Amino acid sequence: MMKESLLQRIVDRQITAGVVGLGYVGLPLAVEKAKAGFRTIGFDVQKSKVDLVNQGHNYIGDVVDDDLQQLVQSGMLSATSDFSFIRDVDFVAICVPTPLDAHQQPDISYVRSSAESIAKYLHRGMMVVLESTTYPGTTEELIKPILETSGLKCGEDFYLGFSPERVDPGNLIYKTKNTPKVVGAIGDDAQEVIAAMYEAVLQNKVFRASSPAVAEMTKILENTYRNINIGLINELAILCHRMDIDLWEVIEAAKTKPFGFTPFYPGPGLGGHCIPLDPYYLSWKAREYGFHTSMIESSMMINDRMPEYCVERAGAILNRFCKSLHGAKVLVLGVSYKQDIDDYRESPALRVIDCLKKSGADVRFYDPYVPKYRWQGAWYEGEPSLTASLLSESDLVMVTAAHTTVDYDFVQKHSKFIFDTKNVMKNVSDRSNIEKL
């Protein structure tokens, strides 16, 4: 039987694995599969990524350079833009972007095109798993019909499932290999085989969900939970500022409770590919059932407004010094969406900069991890170094990413005034020119 054959081939490491999309999710997954003893082929439409992988040049922070080089040199990992090589793989994970379109609706074009490419070369005994974050129902309503255009039948000729990616760029503890996995597949046999494949690669538990929809909703719940709680804390940040209460101290006090409280922190908005986007997938899908996700949408409204609120606060600070935001020199420290990484996808700092510029400010930025960024079709260059003159010439310094590699005592010493939206300067002793969000 197909199930028994695949299970034995997994044990014997005779499965060839494929990963479609070699970004923050796909490349680490491909590396781990190859390290686990499975010959792995990475697929990507961007030739530049394919060339870098085949040269053993790493471009993802969570991948160890030496691991990639060794796997490529040993022939265990290769990359291609030729999707006809799908015919050579037995397991393929789809790890492509799922952005929002201009109307804040799910753009699943990358997922659809990937499924169509796989369908052309689908063969009996193949396992297909969607890892891209999406709305509940995508695997069964979109992927399954596309794959069955091959003439093969899901559950009989090939197995199909969903396993949400849980990549947290920059996390020093949890990486792809040791983060627990959730797998939901169509049919018991598919569930058993696909879970076995992940168990052969990962070092943590694989939770077997009863269906792809449960696994899809799991990912949405994880990030919607964070979105809502961050929205709550951001709203309290606005209120506490008006009440002249230090919210950061409030959070530290609340953290002393050993049960019933999880700390979340305010900031200039939400960033990254998941937390700012995932709730929109659920809200969009909920409308199909005549359901209005009021709590989710309220939190998204609060979080979406935070960049503008931070700019309003910046303007108020400058006003105290008889300085208008229009024409002011503002230095933004940090444009990545979280500390100590080079990923600036959906970073709120970019919107802060955009709002500052629209208000007439003369904006410069420095980020030790992001020397330049692309925004609305144009590239913007950052300052090459953080110097005393750069700080002292600025009317205001805004900290929008909590990078631990920045000398904040140096920043405090040479700046006229600082608006710290991340409370990263909490240990700086002289706070006479610092205001927190």
DONU-146974 format. One record per residue (C-alpha): x, y, z; residue in one letter. Coordinates in steps of 0.1 Angstrom, whole numbers, plus 2048, in hexadecimal, padded with zeros to 3 digits. Layout:
# DONU-146974
XYZa;...
//
This chain:
# DONU-146974
800800800m;80A8247FAm;80A82E81Fk;82081182Ae;83881780Ds;83C83C815l;84183683Bl;85D81D834q;86D83481Br;86C850835i;87E83984Dv;89882F833d;89D854828r;89384B804q;87B868802i;8868867ECt;8788A67FBa;86F8C67E9g;8688E87F7v;8579037E2v;8629267EDg;88492C7FBl;87D949812g;87C94C838y;86792C83Bv;87291781Eg;89891881Fl;89B90F844p;8828F283El;8968E6820a;8B68E7834v;8A78D3851e;8998B9839k;8BA8B5829a;8CC8B384Ak;8B4897854a;8C0882837g;8A788A81Cf;8B38957FAr;8A38B77F6t;89B8CD7D9i;8918F27DEg;87B9037C5f;8789297C0d;86E9407A4v;88A9587AEq;8A994D79Ck;8BF9627B4s;8B494D7D2k;8B992D7BEv;8DC9377B4d;8E59417D8l;8DA91F7E6v;8ED90C7CBn;90C9207D3q;9089197F8g;90293D800h;8E994281Dn;8D196081Dy;8BB95683Ai;8C595E85Eg;8B793E86Dd;8CC928857v;8EF91F861v;907928845d;91D909849d;8FE8F2849d;8F3900827l;9158FE818q;91B8DA823q;8F88CE818l;8FD8DE7F5v;9208D07F1q;9158AD7FCs;8F98AE7E2g;8DD8AB7FDm;8CF8CD7F4l;8CA8DF7D3s;8B48F97C5a;8A39007A4t;88A916792s;87F8F977Cd;8608EB78Bf;8618CC775s;8788BD78Ff;8598BA7A5i;856898794r;87588D7A7d;8688957CAv;8528807E1d;84A89B7FAf;8458C07F2v;83E8DC80Aa;82F8FD7FDi;83F91A80Fc;8369387FAv;82B95B805p;80696280Ct;80398880Dp;7E599E80Dl;7DA9B17EDd;7D29D67EBa;7B09CF7FAh;7BE9BD818q;7B199C80Bq;7C597B809p;7DC9797EAd;7E09547E5i;7ED9577C1s;80F9497CCy;7FF92B7DCv;7E99257BEr;8059277A5s;81A90F7BBs;7FE8F67BCa;7FA8F9796e;81F8F3791s;81E8D47A7i;7FF8C6796a;8118C5775k;82B8AC784y;81789B79Fl;81C8767A2h;80E8597B5r;81B8567D9g;82387B7DCm;81E88F7FCm;8148B47F8v;8138CB816v;8098F0817l;81D904831e;814927826s;7FD93983Et;7DA93D830t;7B593C838y;7A491C844p;799907827g;7B590F80Ft;7C38EC80Et;7A38DB806e;7918F67F2e;7AE9037DDl;7CC8EB7DDi;7BA8CA7DBk;7A58D27BCp;7C48E07AAi;7D98C17B2l;7BD8AA7A6e;7BE8BA784t;7DC8A277Fs;7C388677Eg;7CF87879Fl;7B88757BDk;7C08847DFc;7C28697FAg;7C684D7E1e;7E28587CAd;7F28747DEf;7F0882801y;7E88A7809l;7EB8BA82Ag;7F18DB83Bf;80C8E3854s;80F90785Fp;832916860e;83C924882r;85C936878v;866951891d;884964881p;89F96C89Ag;8929548B5n;8B19478C6l;89F9298D6i;88591C8BDy;88F915899k;87E90187Et;88D8E088Ck;8828E38B0n;8608F58ADt;8428DE8B2p;82E8D7892k;8098D588Av;7FE8BF86Dv;7DB8BB85Fg;7D68A5840a;7B989882Bi;7B4874837g;7C485F852d;7DE85083Cd;7EA872830a;7EB87E854q;80086185Fe;819863842v;81D889842i;82188A868a;83B86F865a;84E88384Cm;8508A1863y;85888B881e;87687E86Da;8838A2869v;87A8B5889l;8858B18ADq;8648BB8BDn;8408AD8BEk;8298AC8A0v;8058B28A9f;7ED8A0892r;7CE8B688Ba;7AE8A587Fs;7AD8B985Es;7C08D384Ap;7A68ED854a;7AF8E8879v;7D48EC872a;7CD90B85De;7B891B878m;7D3912892t;7EC929880k;7D294587Ei;7C99428A2l;7EE9448ADe;7F496589Cn;7D19738A1t;7D696D8C7y;7F59828C5r;7E699D8AFn;7C89A28C7i;7DE9A38E6n;7F69BB8D7i;7D99D08CCg;7CD9D18F0l;7EF9DC8FDi;7F39F68E2n;7D1A058EBe;7DBA0590Fl;7FCA17905a;7E8A338F7i;7D1A35915l;7EEA3392Ec;800A4F91Dh;7E2A65922r;7DFA5A946m;804A6094Cd;809A3B956i;828A2794Cd;819A0993Al;83A9F8938w;83C9F795Ee;8189EB95Fv;8219CE949i;83F9C595Fe;8289C697Ea;80E9B096Da;829997963k;82E98E988t;80D97C987k;816957982p;7F694E970f;7DC95D959g;7F2977949f;80997792Bt;81D997924p;81A9AA903f;82B9CA8FBy;8219EA8E8p;8349F78CAg;831A0A8AAp;81B9EF89Ag;81D9CB88El;8379BD876g;84199D865g;82F98884Ch;817976865c;80898A882i;7FD9A986Ep;7EE994852l;7E0974860d;7C1984871p;7B799284Fy;7B596F841y;79D96585Cl;788984859s;78697F834w;77C95B837k;763962853a;74F97883Cr;747959827e;73494D846y;72396E84Dg;73997386Cf;748994877h;76999088At;7649B089Es;77F9AA8B9m;7999A189Fi;7919BE889e;7929D68A6s;7B59CB8B0s;7C19CE88Bm;7B49F288Bm;7C79FB8AAi;7E79EA89En;7E49F987Bd;7E2A1C88Br;801A1A8A1m;81AA27887p;805A47883e;801A4A8A9y;826A478AEc;82BA63894v;811A788A7e;825A738C7r;845A7C8B5a;835A9D8A9g;829AA48CDa;84DA9F8DAi;85BAB78C0l;840AD08C9n;84DAD28ECr;86EADE8DEf;85CAF78C8c;864AE28AAk;84CAD888Es;84CAB4881l;84DAC585Fh;871ACB857g;87EAB8876a;89BAA0873k;890A7E87Fv;8A6A60882l;894A3E883v;8A8A23895l;89EA01888g;8889F786Av;8869D186Es;8669C487Cy;8769B589Bk;8979B68ADq;8B89A98A0d;8AC99D87Di;8AE9AB85Ad;88A9A4851d;8759C384Cy;8569B483Dr;8379C7848e;84D9DB860s;83A9F7872p;85AA0B871a;856A0F84Bl;833A1E851r;841A3586Cv;85BA42854i;841A47839d;82AA5A851c;847A6F85Cl;850A78839k;82CA80830k;82DA9884Es;84AAAA83Eg;866A9C854a;889A96848d;88DA71850v;8ACA5C852r;8AFA3885Ff;8C9A2186Dy;8C69FC872d;8E49E5878p;8D29C9866y;8C09DB84Av;8D79F2836p;8BB9FA81Dk;8979F1818y;87D9F07FCr;85DA02801w;841A087E8q;858A007CBg;876A157D5a;896A0E7E8w;8A1A23806y;8C4A24813e;8CCA25838g;8E8A3684Ae;908A22849p;910A2686Es;901A3588El;918A53896t;917A6E8B0a;912A88895s;8F5A75886l;8E4A748A7l;8EBA978B2s;8E0AA6891e;8BEA96894s;8A2AA98A5d;892A888B0l;89EA638B1v;882A498AFm;88AA268B9v;873A0E8A6t;8869ED8A9a;8969DF8C8a;8B79D48BAh;8CE9C88D6t;8EE9D18C2t;8E89F78C5v;8FAA0A8E0d;8DDA1C8F0y;8F2A2F909d;904A3E8ECf;8E3A468DCv;8D7A578FBq;8F7A6B900k;8F7A7A8DDh;8D2A7F8D6s;8BEA9E8DCk;89FA898E3f;894A658DFi;871A568DAf;876A318E3d;858A1D8D6t;8679FC8E1k;874A04904n;8959F78F9v;8A7A1390Dm;898A0892Ek;8BAA0293Dn;8C9A24933v;8CFA37953s;8CCA5A946d;8A8A5D93Ar;8A5A83938s;8A2A82912n;88EA6290Ei;868A5D90Be;859A3A908k;83AA308F4l;
//
